[in-house]
């Protein structure tokens, strides 16, 4: 009841704001006029030169030529960005709010080029650890090392013997523990692999230190619990970082109760700079029961919505945990891992439909994707429910029309393609690669693309994603012409994926995603003219200002 009352008050205030602004004579209105050198305006996001946007009460009231609106709103405050581009506020359709906050607060192992470099970074942090304090890190990727095998605990033990160490792989689907951590978790050679997980072992059956997917919980349950104050501090730091890079909204792919509570408190205290669309953690049965009983929360404080559920069908391609229809080309005895059985995806999907929640399922391999589509169909999904598949990295070409027919949204991350392109074909072979990171095939089939980054797996900067979508190259310009360039997107299509289609994926297309009258004044303002900027420079675009509700 309290949530409903708050929502009604917020909606009433917004309605009153619109009525008040609409009754003010146009010649005396005193809102803010945002003038851009280029403005991506209207429902079709056409780039228009010397355009302006009149904003009042956090809402766009009029869009048109700058000269006309300067005259019409002569008393308005002018925010002059006549040398910049004004985009609809960019949205990351798949990231991890708390995960980014944690990454900012732990050892970064991103872009390490060897296991020795990983150990050096961790050793430096361990010198500041006290007693049995756990040393945590994230971001290693053995595919970036000269020796591309999984690391083992032995070398880590030689450097850090006392403190437990837990280092999560960049994709979040594998972790490395030293012996002290395994001892603290009670893990021995007799510890069994959990369903949906794998303990990597040596020839004698002893754990080597690497734990994949569900097996990671064997170690993580021994890590001292995070306090609520730590969560709140990390959530706030992550939100500020997200806003600084031009993002106005995040679709948070799996939030726990403390994260949701922290967001609400920060909103109440005017300390939360972005909007967030939260997916509940589908593995948390108690959380789901509570939310299914009370129903979705929409636009709390104008900034928080909770109306979707995140499930996991399979693991990740980099750690060979993605579920494939046929074995891995470079590991013929392995076809990946199903983390959630299709029957369970179907069961939760049915309950979500009845309770008014969207379901968004992590599926990377072609078997993971097919099982998810099958489960959605059996649950009775229809296009208006806007169910999503998160990542959708490798799909059978036969399954693409099924996505379009059921209105299933492809929530994809362009930088995954440019991170994985060095080894992806080795994993799946030359035939299956045709359905890998297949943005163009999906778009041409009528599937909506909601684009994001999956930070902190990838960098949170949305312009890295726009660049990857348009070029399919790394930031050094490799490979020439792009990796499987037939799957590239145009700049307009990529921007749509980070704006209007991301808004659609959150049921927000009536209020966000384009610059037109009646929509919220969420803008990303970038130096120069994005339209004429060479594609090779998109990743380096500089954000001038991020505006949420005109502020």
C-alpha atoms as one frame of an Amber mdcrd trajectory, in Angstrom:
protein
   0.000   0.000   0.000   2.780   2.403   0.908   4.561   1.766  -2.432   1.315
   2.331  -4.335   0.654   5.576  -2.477   4.139   6.893  -3.196   3.808   5.998
  -6.874   0.454   7.811  -7.114   1.957  10.917  -5.503   4.905  10.863  -7.948
   2.602  10.466 -10.940   0.319  13.202  -9.675   3.264  15.557  -9.235   4.477
  14.814 -12.767   0.980  15.389 -14.130   0.673  18.687 -12.258   4.094  19.747
 -13.568   2.976  19.104 -17.150  -0.319  20.950 -16.707   1.413  23.943 -15.130
   4.005  24.184 -17.895   1.391  23.785 -20.592  -0.653  26.725 -19.249   2.279
  29.175 -19.153   2.231  31.511 -22.185   5.078  30.462 -24.459   6.552  33.960
 -24.642   7.016  34.102 -20.852   8.092  30.511 -20.101  11.324  30.498 -18.091
  12.610  26.936 -18.331  15.946  25.994 -19.889  16.798  26.065 -23.572  19.475
  23.525 -24.531  21.141  24.571 -27.778  23.137  21.964 -29.678  25.348  22.093
 -32.721  23.750  18.753 -33.590  20.661  17.297 -31.928  19.407  13.750 -32.538
  15.767  14.815 -32.589  12.353  13.272 -33.102  11.135   9.671 -33.087  13.511
   8.790 -35.924  16.512  10.419 -34.144  17.459  12.472 -37.190  20.654  14.513
 -36.588  19.677  18.174 -36.991  22.104  21.087 -37.081  21.671  24.179 -34.887
  18.735  22.723 -33.021  17.430  23.428 -29.563  15.365  21.728 -26.847  13.136
  23.652 -24.447  12.859  21.921 -21.057  10.601  22.795 -18.154   9.905  20.740
 -15.048  12.303  18.010 -16.166  10.254  17.371 -19.325  10.932  18.240 -22.982
   8.329  20.813 -24.073   9.487  21.699 -27.575  12.227  20.835 -30.057  13.104
  22.931 -33.083  15.571  25.221 -34.884  17.699  27.109 -32.387  16.981  30.531
 -33.884  13.225  30.042 -33.590  13.292  28.707 -30.049  15.696  31.402 -28.843
  13.105  33.987 -29.937  10.131  32.064 -28.645  11.682  31.408 -25.230  13.588
  34.640 -24.822  13.290  34.519 -21.029  14.569  30.958 -20.720  17.974  30.148
 -19.331  20.236  29.087 -22.213  22.608  26.127 -21.955  24.778  26.671 -25.018
  26.276  23.487 -26.452  26.469  24.794 -29.995  29.808  23.022 -30.579  28.531
  19.700 -29.249  26.116  16.876 -30.065  23.046  16.259 -27.907  21.911  12.635
 -27.886  18.910  11.086 -26.179  20.203   9.940 -22.801  22.245   6.780 -23.339
  21.181   3.630 -21.519  23.282   0.582 -20.727  20.802  -2.270 -21.121  22.938
  -4.766 -19.207  25.372  -3.934 -16.432  25.940  -4.679 -12.771  25.615  -1.743
 -10.399  26.997  -3.383  -7.283  29.493  -5.355  -9.359  30.971  -2.112 -10.669
  31.099  -0.682  -7.155  32.896  -3.811  -5.976  35.306  -3.650  -8.903  36.139
  -0.053  -8.014  36.876  -1.253  -4.471  38.999  -4.351  -5.252  42.099  -5.311
  -7.229  41.604  -4.723 -10.957  43.099  -7.474 -13.065  41.763  -6.147 -16.352
  44.252  -6.115 -19.247  46.846  -8.168 -17.397  49.056  -9.846 -19.977  50.371
 -12.718 -17.845  49.676 -14.660 -14.672  52.827 -13.096 -13.209  51.271  -9.646
 -13.648  48.118 -10.836 -11.881  50.183 -12.099  -8.963  52.177  -8.850  -8.776
  49.003  -6.753  -8.522  47.500  -9.044  -5.904  50.722  -9.171  -3.868  50.772
  -5.367  -3.707  47.248  -5.334  -2.268  48.032  -8.211   0.123  50.756  -6.184
   1.804  47.994  -3.923   3.168  45.807  -6.810   4.357  45.596  -7.627   8.045
  45.268 -11.023   9.696  43.087 -13.365   7.664  41.484 -10.590   5.600  40.433
 -11.841   2.177  42.109 -10.258  -0.834  39.622  -9.949  -3.705  40.205  -9.139
  -7.364  38.490  -9.356 -10.703  39.289  -9.177 -14.389  41.857 -11.871 -15.326
  41.503 -13.536 -18.689  43.895 -16.342 -19.594  43.084 -15.801 -23.262  45.086
 -12.564 -23.078  48.213 -14.322 -21.762  51.020 -15.981 -23.693  50.230 -19.187
 -21.811  46.483 -19.513 -22.345  45.813 -22.310 -19.870  43.863 -21.789 -16.667
  46.151 -20.652 -13.822  46.733 -22.787 -10.738  47.007 -21.899  -7.069  50.637
 -22.955  -6.751  52.237 -19.749  -8.033  49.733 -17.649  -6.091  50.535 -19.600
  -2.905  54.234 -18.863  -3.336  53.487 -15.128  -3.296  50.596 -14.947  -0.818
  50.423 -17.809   1.647  48.574 -16.353   4.655  45.670 -14.293   3.339  42.863
 -16.074   1.473  42.778 -14.835  -2.138  39.795 -15.034  -4.511  40.155 -13.678
  -8.046  37.136 -13.666 -10.343  37.633 -14.135 -14.070  36.619 -11.187 -16.261
  33.317 -12.797 -17.305  32.306 -13.588 -13.713  31.921 -17.286 -14.586  35.146
 -18.627 -13.097  37.324 -17.800 -10.127  40.807 -18.596  -8.846  41.459 -19.355
  -5.179  44.753 -19.812  -3.406  45.227 -22.667  -0.937  44.422 -20.456   2.056
  41.040 -19.628   0.495  40.295 -23.271  -0.302  41.262 -24.223   3.245  38.951
 -21.557   4.670  36.144 -22.893   2.480  36.784 -26.501   3.500  37.494 -27.614
  -0.062  39.485 -30.824  -0.542  39.961 -33.491  -3.190  36.784 -35.157  -1.950
  34.614 -32.064  -2.543  32.096 -32.897  -5.226  31.282 -30.746  -8.261  27.923
 -29.042  -7.704  25.250 -29.230 -10.370  25.950 -26.559 -12.987  29.547 -26.133
 -11.848  33.012 -27.612 -12.170  36.086 -27.796  -9.949  39.167 -27.924 -12.171
  41.434 -30.713 -10.897  44.922 -32.027 -11.531  45.787 -35.560 -12.598  45.455
 -36.766  -8.995  41.997 -35.263  -8.538  43.139 -32.346  -6.374  41.553 -28.914
  -6.953  43.936 -26.685  -8.917  42.313 -23.483  -7.631  39.937 -22.726 -10.529
  36.189 -23.006  -9.943  33.686 -22.612 -12.784  30.112 -21.286 -12.580  28.104
 -22.908  -9.746  31.314 -24.248  -8.181  32.351 -20.666  -7.417  29.834 -20.586
  -4.557  31.906 -23.239  -2.753  34.539 -20.558  -2.191  32.371 -17.446  -2.102
  30.230 -18.682   0.780  33.347 -18.572   2.980  34.041 -14.883   2.253  32.970
 -12.691   5.192  29.609 -11.054   4.424  29.516  -7.525   3.060  28.012  -4.961
   5.408  25.092  -2.817   4.259  27.222   0.321   4.581  29.798  -1.204   2.236
  27.029  -1.985  -0.250  25.629   1.538  -0.059  29.052   3.130  -0.515  29.817
   0.904  -3.505  26.416   1.506  -5.126  26.842   5.268  -4.850  30.391   5.166
  -6.269  29.234   3.017  -9.179  26.284   5.288  -9.997  28.541   8.348 -10.026
  30.990   6.581 -12.310  28.192   5.546 -14.680  26.844   9.104 -14.903  30.295
  10.570 -15.513  30.597   8.565 -18.741  27.347   9.789 -20.302  24.887   7.106
 -19.210  21.524   8.246 -17.901  20.068   4.806 -17.131  21.235   1.303 -16.308
  19.406  -2.005 -16.570  20.917  -3.728 -13.523  21.207  -7.423 -14.353  20.485
  -9.051 -11.002  20.288  -7.004  -7.809  20.000  -8.232  -4.235  17.833  -6.672
  -1.534  20.609  -4.520  -0.083  21.375  -3.019  -3.501  17.711  -2.143  -4.028
  17.492  -0.669  -0.519  20.649   1.388  -1.118  19.287   2.769  -4.382  16.021
   3.765  -2.703  17.822   5.508   0.155  20.151   7.371  -2.194  17.168   8.500
  -4.285  15.411   9.723  -1.141  18.531  11.742  -0.281  18.983  13.127  -3.832
  22.309  11.302  -4.121  21.527   8.933  -6.996  22.432  10.547 -10.349  20.926
   8.051 -12.829  17.801   5.987 -13.464  17.920   2.237 -12.902  15.768  -0.640
 -14.160  16.413  -3.569 -11.861  16.271  -7.285 -12.577  15.661  -9.431  -9.511
  18.020 -12.338  -8.852  16.150 -15.378 -10.122  18.252 -17.709  -7.960  17.009
 -15.975  -4.793  13.710 -17.764  -4.147  12.839 -15.673  -1.088  13.338 -12.416
  -2.994  11.185 -13.624  -5.874   8.381 -14.722  -3.537   8.210 -11.285  -1.914
   8.204  -9.391  -5.187   5.795 -11.715  -6.969   3.410 -11.237  -4.061   3.500
  -7.433  -4.092   4.048  -6.804  -7.806   6.336  -4.442  -9.760   7.643  -1.115
  -8.484   7.622   1.535 -11.219   9.388   4.922 -11.189  10.152   5.142  -7.470
  11.297   8.721  -7.009  11.251   8.925 -10.793  14.457   6.875 -10.893  13.947
   3.246  -9.833  11.885   0.501 -11.446  11.784  -3.157 -10.364   9.742  -5.282
 -12.772  11.976  -7.993 -14.218  13.754 -11.211 -13.232  17.263 -12.317 -14.230
  17.859 -16.035 -14.838  20.949 -17.958 -15.979  20.604 -20.642 -18.624  24.314
 -21.407 -19.033  27.853 -20.185 -18.406  30.335 -18.173 -20.470  32.154 -18.880
 -23.720  35.576 -17.811 -22.460  35.572 -20.407 -19.679  33.850 -22.999 -21.934
  30.781 -22.972 -19.746  28.378 -21.741 -22.425  26.023 -24.599 -23.336  26.456
 -25.713 -26.954  24.361 -28.022 -29.118  27.556 -29.839 -30.149  30.909 -30.024
 -28.330  33.429 -27.192 -28.319  35.640 -27.217 -31.394  38.696 -26.820 -29.147
  37.443 -29.148 -26.372  35.598 -32.089 -27.998  34.705 -33.699 -24.657  32.896
 -30.589 -23.428  29.541 -29.094 -24.439  29.294 -26.539 -21.618  27.072 -26.206
 -18.575  23.350 -25.688 -18.088  23.086 -23.589 -14.917  19.276 -23.559 -14.826
  17.223 -26.405 -16.248  14.770 -25.417 -18.992  11.901 -26.691 -16.833  12.889
 -24.254 -14.087  13.136 -21.351 -16.544   9.639 -22.238 -17.734   8.294 -22.457
 -14.166   9.656 -19.059 -13.161   8.559 -17.539 -16.468   4.974 -18.681 -15.834
   5.000 -17.175 -12.360   6.564 -13.953 -13.628   3.904 -13.587 -16.312   1.168
 -14.017 -13.720   2.760 -11.431 -11.420   3.420  -8.839 -14.154   7.202  -9.286
 -14.383   9.445  -9.545 -17.415  12.009 -12.402 -17.604  15.545 -11.747 -18.856
  17.690 -14.864 -19.191  21.459 -15.034 -19.563  22.076 -17.386 -22.490  25.343
 -17.483 -24.418  25.677 -20.826 -26.206  23.363 -22.057 -28.959  21.963 -24.754
 -26.637  21.470 -22.224 -23.840  19.613 -19.956 -26.242  17.449 -22.713 -27.718
  16.510 -24.021 -24.292  15.554 -20.513 -23.206  13.378 -19.895 -26.264  11.742
 -23.292 -25.758  11.016 -22.478 -22.102   9.601 -19.058 -22.951   7.313 -20.564
 -25.595   6.037 -23.256 -23.242   5.366 -20.587 -20.614   3.149 -18.736 -23.103
   5.234 -15.645 -23.790   3.781 -13.132 -26.260   5.450 -10.105 -27.895   3.776
  -7.617 -25.527   5.532  -9.228 -22.533   8.912  -8.256 -23.977  10.900 -11.151
 -22.539  14.617 -10.829 -23.170  17.682 -12.961 -23.702  20.790 -11.417 -22.215
  24.005 -11.763 -24.277  22.715 -14.158 -26.991  26.284 -14.587 -28.158  25.959
 -17.796 -30.198  22.620 -18.805 -31.683  21.564 -21.377 -34.245  20.426 -19.569
 -37.371  17.247 -21.676 -37.241  16.280 -20.021 -33.955  16.529 -16.398 -35.059
  13.009 -16.294 -36.610  11.622 -17.646 -33.333  12.978 -14.606 -31.491  11.189
 -12.249 -33.861   7.955 -14.246 -33.794   7.784 -14.208 -29.999   8.945 -10.609
 -29.620  11.970 -11.753 -27.606  14.430  -8.886 -27.248  18.135  -9.490 -27.897
  19.982  -7.705 -25.097  23.534  -7.729 -26.434  26.875  -6.135 -25.643  28.957
  -5.047 -28.658  32.280  -5.032 -26.801  31.867  -8.742 -26.054  32.417  -9.380
 -29.765  35.587  -7.315 -29.932  36.928  -8.869 -26.717  36.158 -12.427 -27.832
  37.015 -12.187 -31.547  40.620 -13.312 -30.993  39.525 -16.804 -29.885  35.745
 -17.187 -30.387  36.005 -19.116 -33.657  38.423 -21.557 -32.031  35.695 -22.328
 -29.488  32.773 -22.850 -31.884  34.336 -23.552 -35.278  33.740 -22.012 -38.724
  30.080 -23.063 -39.123  28.674 -21.896 -35.800  30.532 -18.601 -35.954  27.883
 -17.454 -38.455  25.439 -17.191 -35.544  27.901 -15.551 -33.170  27.448 -11.896
 -32.179  25.132 -11.737 -35.199  23.683  -8.259 -34.724  22.896  -7.659 -38.398
  21.164 -11.014 -38.896  19.049 -10.400 -35.812  18.142  -6.838 -36.779  17.297
  -7.802 -40.355  15.020 -10.557 -39.024  13.012  -8.003 -37.064  14.532  -8.621
 -33.632  15.001  -5.582 -31.387  18.535  -4.992 -30.089  18.942  -3.457 -26.649
  22.640  -2.696 -26.282  24.869  -2.476 -23.240  28.277  -3.438 -21.917  27.939
  -6.045 -19.114  30.233  -3.947 -16.939  32.390  -4.678 -15.007  33.048  -7.580
 -17.396  33.640  -4.903 -20.048  34.341  -1.206 -19.601  31.333   0.892 -18.604
  32.077   3.570 -21.242  29.140   3.432 -23.741  31.224   4.916 -26.540  33.387
   1.798 -26.485  30.186  -0.091 -27.295  29.115   2.287 -30.050  32.568   1.998
 -31.603  32.556  -1.808 -31.417  29.065  -1.983 -32.943  29.993   0.195 -35.908
  33.508  -1.141 -36.624  33.815  -4.630 -35.065  37.444  -3.718 -34.418  39.545
  -3.282 -31.302  40.722   0.200 -30.413  43.908  -0.341 -32.381  41.868  -0.821
 -35.551  42.295  -4.606 -35.769  41.294  -6.400 -37.886  41.278  -4.215 -40.976
  37.711  -3.884 -42.195  36.311  -5.423 -39.008  35.775  -8.948 -37.678  32.947
 -10.514 -39.693  32.081  -7.018 -40.937  28.792  -8.225 -42.429  27.407  -8.039
 -38.866  28.278  -4.373 -38.282  25.621  -1.826 -37.356  25.302   1.704 -38.675
  25.874   4.512 -36.191  22.150   5.289 -36.225  21.297   1.656 -35.429  23.872
   1.494 -32.652  22.597   4.708 -31.056  19.060   3.357 -31.260  20.218   0.240
 -29.391  21.573   2.392 -26.577  18.521   4.693 -26.514  15.047   4.000 -27.910
  15.324   0.210 -28.141  16.827   0.046 -24.661  13.876   2.138 -23.466  11.477
  -0.260 -25.194  13.187  -3.185 -23.478  12.263  -1.574 -20.136   8.693  -0.587
 -21.144   9.801   3.052 -21.079   9.468   4.117 -24.711   6.665   6.552 -23.858
   8.890   8.521 -21.477  12.488   7.993 -22.637  14.728   7.075 -25.556  14.125
   9.937 -27.974  14.225  13.728 -27.905  10.641  14.814 -28.493   7.995  16.795
 -26.602   6.485  15.102 -23.566   9.496  12.914 -22.813  11.855  13.179 -19.880
  14.787  15.518 -20.390  17.533  12.879 -20.326  20.454  13.877 -22.569  24.019
  12.793 -23.252  26.047  15.735 -24.563  29.250  14.957 -26.458  32.043  17.154
 -27.791  31.959  17.915 -31.511  29.713  16.461 -34.190  29.207  12.751 -33.578
  27.660  12.324 -37.032  30.773  13.448 -38.904  33.274  12.010 -36.449  35.378
   9.249 -38.082  34.199   5.832 -36.931  37.745   5.118 -35.773  37.397   7.908
 -33.176  34.010   6.995 -31.699  35.532   5.133 -28.755  37.361   8.304 -27.766
  34.304  10.605 -27.746  34.315  13.021 -24.804  31.217  13.564 -22.691  30.525
  17.204 -21.904  27.515  16.672 -19.702  25.029  14.011 -18.565  21.502  15.261
 -17.829  18.757  13.291 -16.089  15.483  15.129 -15.912  17.188  18.289 -17.155
  19.646  18.299 -14.242
